[in-house]
Amino acid sequence: MWLLPSLGRPDGLRRLIDSYQWDGEEVKLILHGWDNKLKQYDDVQLPSNWEIGVTDEVHLSPTCAWALQRWPGAKCYGALADDITLETPGMLRRLEELAGDWYIAYLNDGAHCERLCTFPCSGAKLIHATGDLSFGGLLHNGTDVVWYALGIALRILQYAQNCKITHWHPAFGRGKWDETYALGQRGSLSSGKAYDKFMQEGFEALRRRLSDTLDAAHVTRFPNAPMFVE
């Protein structure tokens, strides 16, 4: 299952849809009830097997937590966004296969590459075992940094180097700053202290707990992480 939050960007959503040959992938499009462009999404033609959910949440981490409660039964959970395009045919199925129940698989975003698991796909058993996906109060940026650090420490991280996207973000010289980016930036600034506190006080406890859970489930760890895969 792929979670796709979209806020104020029906045109960005169209661009994402047009970039890929969809083949029945299960995508949950998450819209926001307070979005002043909400009605414009009615004109976007969605691929088959997509479902829409509407939330009143504001920031990314609470939105994802809401989505997990809404759709708890997936085998894995992947992240998509309305400011990317998918460049590799069949890449979503490949990432789902790599994630399995307990692993983190991530793609080549052309910027961070193997150094950060942007837009990961993670096994549902790992997601549910983790619990608090805000990691102590992160609202937007920083969660991918925590997932990367956990994947390295637990040796469950796989980098699918040939699964490529284009991230149409102004930080990479593409696109323009808009209110959606500004909202995410405000959320990131307000949760900076929460990130520092979690990494200092909560990360190691979570790592140990998840390591024990993986051992109990007899999950094979990689010799090195990230493991590079095709």
Secondary structure, DSSP 8 states (H G I E B T S, - for coil): -EEEE-SS-HHHHHHHHHTS---S--EEEEEETT-TTGGGGGGS---TTEEEEEE---SHHHHHHHHHHHSTT-SEEEE--TTEEE-STTHHHHHHHHHTTT-EEEEE-SSSGGGS--S-EEEHHHHHHH--TTTTT--STTHHHHHHHHHHHHT-EEEEEEEEEEE--GGGT-S---HHHHHHHHHHHHTHHHHHHIIIIIHHHHHHHHHHHHHHTT----SSSSEEE-
